[in-house]
Amino acid sequence: MIISRAPLRISFFGGGTDYPEFFQHEPGTVLATAIDKYSYVTASPFMSHLFDYSIRVSYRKVELAKCAEEIEHKVYRECLKLCGLEKDIELHAMADLPAFTGLGSSSTFTVALLHALHSFRGKFRTPAELAYEAIHVERAILSETVGCQDQVMAAFGGFNIVEFRKEDDISVQRLQISAQRLAQLEEHLILVFTGITRQASAVAAHQVQKVRQNLPALRQMKSMVEEGANILTNQRPLSQFGELLHRAWTAKRSLDNGISNQEIDSIYARGRDAGALGGKLLGAGGGGFMLFFVPPEKVEHLKAAFPEKPALRVKLDAPGTRIIFS
């Protein structure tokens, strides 16, 4: 049996510039970190000659198929076909957190699945190869409207500045942040689940149609990458990072009406009233997790402001995709 693992991510600044609709005209840049919450895929041999089907896959449902083409789950189906696996395999998917919540889970699953399938075939793939292949599956094969940062963060892990020039020309620069500074940042961050799940590609489809008219806001958001990295690596007051997140959220909301709504705006306002200096909705928008930056002494006060909503603390700078059992 092969078990692969890939991390979810938090994107702080520059989201939206990782779409080819933006970076085909000028480079896009994001500041993001992998977190200690993961998607897992197991791959094991299946003795199809003893059954009336050849492939078994499970996720929220179980599928029994005679060939890869029959599988309804499109990512399973296309990744199996891409890797040349048509029978005699059993696959299971698990995750630490729900899908469609703004943490990049769809792309993380794709990276973990590709890693498991290549390892099952005895093939080694570098993080870059896995990232590019996952982007190809999602954008070229499945025609999903997705950006390119989630696949990169799942494959590489770490806390990075990522620059996008082409779908197969992406630069990953590790942020030079000390362990002490990283721990301080972690103490200031809390995720609050809005309770709303959504398909990111549906939300993003509206945004990419407006890239040209949103260029000023997107360029402003991209400029925050360098500013955020400078705050973290030059011992400037950490409160400035929270204030920058607030500016980033304000800019992001301006991109499209579907990014936020009355309920999300209310959650953000409640967090600010409870002591958060800033924050943002993670992912493309429309739901998922809200990230808050709050002084450590006010964390419990903020959590108390959301008695009906799950709150989550995470560790940053998690490792990229791994084979954790073989």
C-alpha positions as CSV (number, residue, x, y, z in Angstrom):
1,M,0.0,0.0,0.0
2,I,1.1,3.6,-0.8
3,I,-0.1,6.5,1.4
4,S,0.5,10.0,0.1
5,R,-0.1,13.2,2.0
6,A,-0.2,16.8,0.7
7,P,-0.8,20.0,2.8
8,L,-3.6,22.6,2.6
9,R,-2.6,26.2,2.4
10,I,-3.3,29.7,3.6
11,S,-2.8,32.5,1.0
12,F,-2.0,35.9,2.6
13,F,-1.4,38.2,-0.3
14,G,-1.5,38.3,-4.1
15,G,-4.4,35.8,-4.6
16,G,-6.0,36.4,-8.0
17,T,-2.7,37.1,-9.7
18,D,-2.0,33.3,-9.9
19,Y,-4.5,32.9,-12.7
20,P,-3.2,32.6,-16.2
21,E,-5.7,35.2,-17.2
22,F,-3.6,37.6,-15.2
23,F,0.0,36.3,-15.5
24,Q,-0.1,35.8,-19.2
25,H,0.1,39.6,-19.4
26,E,2.4,40.3,-16.5
27,P,3.9,38.1,-13.7
28,G,1.7,37.2,-10.8
29,T,3.0,36.8,-7.2
30,V,1.6,35.4,-4.0
31,L,2.7,35.0,-0.4
32,A,1.4,31.8,1.0
33,T,2.1,29.0,3.5
34,A,1.3,25.3,3.7
35,I,-0.4,24.4,7.0
36,D,-0.4,21.3,9.1
37,K,-3.8,20.0,7.7
38,Y,-3.6,17.5,4.9
39,S,-5.3,15.5,2.2
40,Y,-4.4,11.8,2.1
41,V,-4.7,9.2,-0.7
42,T,-4.1,5.5,-0.3
43,A,-3.3,3.3,-3.3
44,S,-3.2,-0.5,-3.1
45,P,-3.2,-3.4,-5.5
46,F,-6.6,-4.8,-6.3
47,M,-7.0,-8.4,-7.5
48,S,-9.6,-7.8,-10.2
49,H,-9.7,-11.4,-11.5
50,L,-11.6,-12.3,-8.3
51,F,-14.3,-9.7,-8.8
52,D,-16.6,-8.4,-11.5
53,Y,-15.0,-5.0,-11.4
54,S,-11.4,-3.8,-11.9
55,I,-11.0,-0.5,-10.0
56,R,-12.4,0.6,-6.6
57,V,-12.3,4.2,-5.5
58,S,-13.8,5.8,-2.5
59,Y,-14.3,9.4,-1.3
60,R,-17.8,10.5,-0.1
61,K,-19.1,7.6,-2.0
62,V,-17.6,4.3,-3.3
63,E,-17.3,3.5,-7.0
64,L,-16.7,0.1,-8.5
65,A,-15.7,0.3,-12.2
66,K,-14.4,-2.0,-14.9
67,C,-12.1,0.6,-16.3
68,A,-11.0,4.1,-15.5
69,E,-13.2,5.6,-18.1
70,E,-16.3,4.5,-16.2
71,I,-15.4,6.4,-13.0
72,E,-17.7,9.3,-12.3
73,H,-15.3,11.2,-10.1
74,K,-13.5,13.3,-12.7
75,V,-10.2,13.8,-10.9
76,Y,-9.8,10.1,-10.1
77,R,-10.8,9.2,-13.7
78,E,-8.4,11.6,-15.5
79,C,-5.4,11.1,-13.2
80,L,-5.7,7.3,-13.5
81,K,-5.9,7.7,-17.3
82,L,-3.0,10.1,-17.3
83,C,-0.8,7.7,-15.3
84,G,-1.8,4.7,-17.5
85,L,-3.6,2.8,-14.8
86,E,-6.7,1.1,-16.1
87,K,-7.3,-1.7,-13.6
88,D,-6.0,-3.6,-10.6
89,I,-5.9,-0.6,-8.2
90,E,-7.9,0.5,-5.2
91,L,-7.9,4.2,-4.1
92,H,-9.2,5.9,-1.0
93,A,-9.3,9.7,-0.2
94,M,-9.3,11.2,3.3
95,A,-8.8,14.8,4.6
96,D,-8.3,16.6,7.9
97,L,-10.7,19.4,6.9
98,P,-13.8,19.7,4.7
99,A,-13.6,20.4,1.0
100,F,-14.7,23.7,-0.7
101,T,-13.6,25.8,2.3
102,G,-10.9,28.1,0.8
103,L,-7.8,26.1,1.8
104,G,-7.0,24.7,-1.7
105,S,-8.4,21.2,-0.9
106,S,-9.3,20.3,-4.5
107,S,-5.8,21.0,-5.9
108,T,-4.2,19.4,-2.8
109,F,-6.2,16.2,-3.4
110,T,-5.0,16.2,-7.1
111,V,-1.4,16.6,-6.0
112,A,-1.7,13.8,-3.4
113,L,-3.5,11.5,-5.9
114,L,-0.9,12.0,-8.6
115,H,1.9,11.4,-6.1
116,A,0.3,8.2,-5.0
117,L,-0.4,7.0,-8.5
118,H,3.2,7.6,-9.7
119,S,4.6,6.0,-6.6
120,F,2.3,3.0,-7.2
121,R,3.9,2.7,-10.6
122,G,7.4,3.0,-9.1
123,K,8.0,6.4,-10.7
124,F,9.5,9.4,-8.9
125,R,8.2,12.9,-9.5
126,T,9.8,16.1,-8.2
127,P,7.5,18.7,-6.5
128,A,7.7,20.9,-9.6
129,E,6.6,18.0,-11.9
130,L,3.7,17.2,-9.6
131,A,2.6,20.9,-9.4
132,Y,2.8,21.3,-13.2
133,E,1.0,18.1,-13.8
134,A,-1.8,18.9,-11.3
135,I,-2.2,22.3,-13.0
136,H,-2.5,20.5,-16.4
137,V,-5.1,18.1,-15.1
138,E,-7.3,20.8,-13.5
139,R,-7.0,23.5,-16.2
140,A,-6.3,21.7,-19.5
141,I,-8.0,18.4,-19.0
142,L,-10.9,19.3,-16.7
143,S,-11.2,22.9,-17.9
144,E,-11.6,24.2,-14.3
145,T,-11.3,27.9,-13.6
146,V,-8.6,27.6,-11.0
147,G,-5.4,29.4,-10.1
148,C,-2.0,27.9,-9.9
149,Q,-0.9,28.6,-6.3
150,D,-2.7,25.7,-4.6
151,Q,-1.0,23.0,-6.6
152,V,2.4,24.6,-6.1
153,M,1.9,25.0,-2.3
154,A,0.6,21.4,-2.0
155,A,3.6,20.0,-3.9
156,F,6.4,22.2,-2.4
157,G,5.0,23.0,1.1
158,G,6.8,25.7,3.1
159,F,6.2,29.4,3.5
160,N,6.9,31.0,0.1
161,I,6.8,33.8,-2.3
162,V,5.6,32.2,-5.6
163,E,6.0,34.0,-8.9
164,F,3.9,33.0,-11.9
165,R,5.1,33.6,-15.4
166,K,3.5,30.7,-17.4
167,E,1.6,27.6,-16.3
168,D,4.9,25.7,-16.6
169,D,7.2,28.5,-15.5
170,I,6.7,29.1,-11.8
171,S,9.3,30.2,-9.3
172,V,9.2,29.3,-5.6
173,Q,11.2,31.3,-3.2
174,R,11.3,30.2,0.4
175,L,10.5,33.1,2.8
176,Q,13.5,33.7,5.1
177,I,11.5,33.8,8.4
178,S,13.0,32.8,11.7
179,A,11.4,30.1,13.8
180,Q,10.7,32.6,16.5
181,R,9.0,35.0,14.2
182,L,7.0,32.2,12.7
183,A,5.8,31.1,16.1
184,Q,4.7,34.7,16.9
185,L,2.7,34.9,13.6
186,E,1.0,31.6,14.5
187,E,-0.1,33.0,17.8
188,H,-1.9,35.8,16.0
189,L,-3.8,33.7,13.5
190,I,-7.1,32.0,13.9
191,L,-9.5,30.5,11.3
192,V,-13.2,30.7,11.8
193,F,-15.4,28.5,9.6
194,T,-18.2,30.5,8.0
195,G,-20.3,27.4,7.6
196,I,-20.6,28.1,3.9
197,T,-19.1,25.7,1.3
198,R,-18.8,26.5,-2.4
199,Q,-17.1,25.4,-5.6
200,A,-14.2,27.8,-6.0
201,S,-14.1,27.4,-9.8
202,A,-17.7,28.8,-10.0
203,V,-16.8,31.8,-7.9
204,A,-13.5,32.4,-9.8
205,A,-15.1,32.2,-13.2
206,H,-16.8,35.5,-12.7
207,Q,-13.6,37.1,-11.4
208,V,-11.4,36.0,-14.3
209,Q,-13.8,37.6,-16.8
210,K,-13.1,40.9,-15.1
211,V,-9.3,40.7,-14.9
212,R,-8.8,43.7,-17.3
213,Q,-11.1,46.0,-15.4
214,N,-9.7,44.8,-12.1
215,L,-6.0,45.3,-13.0
216,P,-5.5,48.3,-10.6
217,A,-6.8,46.3,-7.6
218,L,-4.9,43.1,-8.6
219,R,-1.7,45.1,-9.0
220,Q,-2.3,46.6,-5.6
221,M,-2.9,43.1,-4.1
222,K,0.3,41.9,-5.7
223,S,2.3,44.8,-4.3
224,M,1.2,43.6,-0.8
225,V,3.3,40.4,-1.2
226,E,6.6,42.3,-0.9
227,E,5.2,44.5,1.9
228,G,4.0,41.5,3.8
229,A,7.2,39.6,3.4
230,N,9.1,42.7,4.5
231,I,7.1,43.0,7.7
232,L,7.8,39.3,8.6
233,T,11.5,39.2,7.8
234,N,12.6,42.7,9.0
235,Q,11.3,42.7,12.6
236,R,8.7,45.4,11.9
237,P,5.8,45.4,14.3
238,L,3.7,42.3,13.6
239,S,0.5,44.4,14.0
240,Q,1.4,45.9,10.6
241,F,0.8,42.4,9.0
242,G,-2.7,42.3,10.4
243,E,-3.4,45.8,9.1
244,L,-2.1,44.8,5.7
245,L,-4.5,41.8,5.7
246,H,-7.4,44.2,6.3
247,R,-6.3,46.3,3.3
248,A,-6.0,43.1,1.2
249,W,-9.5,42.0,2.1
250,T,-10.9,45.4,1.2
251,A,-9.2,45.2,-2.2
252,K,-10.3,41.6,-2.7
253,R,-13.9,42.4,-2.0
254,S,-13.8,45.0,-4.8
255,L,-13.0,42.5,-7.5
256,D,-16.5,40.9,-7.7
257,N,-19.8,41.0,-5.9
258,G,-19.7,37.2,-5.4
259,I,-16.6,37.3,-3.2
260,S,-18.5,38.4,-0.1
261,N,-22.1,38.7,1.0
262,Q,-24.0,40.1,4.0
263,E,-23.3,37.0,6.2
264,I,-19.6,37.1,5.4
265,D,-19.4,40.8,6.0
266,S,-21.1,40.3,9.3
267,I,-18.6,37.6,10.4
268,Y,-15.7,39.9,9.5
269,A,-17.2,42.8,11.4
270,R,-17.8,40.6,14.4
271,G,-14.2,39.5,14.3
272,R,-12.9,43.1,14.1
273,D,-15.2,44.2,16.9
274,A,-13.7,41.3,19.0
275,G,-10.2,42.6,18.6
276,A,-8.9,41.4,15.2
277,L,-6.7,43.9,13.5
278,G,-7.5,42.4,10.1
279,G,-8.2,39.3,8.2
280,K,-9.6,37.9,5.0
281,L,-11.8,35.2,3.5
282,L,-9.6,32.4,2.2
283,G,-9.8,31.1,-1.3
284,A,-11.8,32.5,-4.2
285,G,-14.6,33.8,-2.0
286,G,-18.2,33.1,-1.3
287,G,-17.6,31.0,1.8
288,G,-15.1,28.8,3.5
289,F,-12.8,29.8,6.3
290,M,-12.2,33.4,7.5
291,L,-8.7,34.1,8.6
292,F,-8.3,36.6,11.5
293,F,-5.2,38.3,12.7
294,V,-5.7,39.0,16.4
295,P,-3.4,39.9,19.3
296,P,-2.8,36.7,21.3
297,E,-4.4,38.2,24.5
298,K,-7.6,38.7,22.5
299,V,-7.8,35.2,20.9
300,E,-10.2,33.8,23.4
301,H,-12.4,36.9,23.2
302,L,-12.6,36.5,19.5
303,K,-13.5,32.8,19.8
304,A,-16.2,33.7,22.3
305,A,-17.7,36.1,19.7
306,F,-18.4,33.0,17.5
307,P,-20.0,30.4,19.8
308,E,-21.8,28.8,17.0
309,K,-18.8,28.5,14.6
310,P,-15.8,26.3,14.7
311,A,-12.5,28.1,15.3
312,L,-9.2,26.5,14.3
313,R,-5.5,27.2,15.1
314,V,-2.9,25.9,12.7
315,K,0.9,25.5,12.3
316,L,2.5,27.2,9.3
317,D,5.4,26.2,7.1
318,A,4.3,22.6,6.7
319,P,6.2,20.2,4.4
320,G,5.0,19.5,0.9
321,T,3.6,16.3,-0.5
322,R,5.2,13.1,0.9
323,I,4.8,9.4,0.7
324,I,4.3,8.6,4.3
325,F,3.9,4.8,3.9
326,S,4.9,2.4,1.2
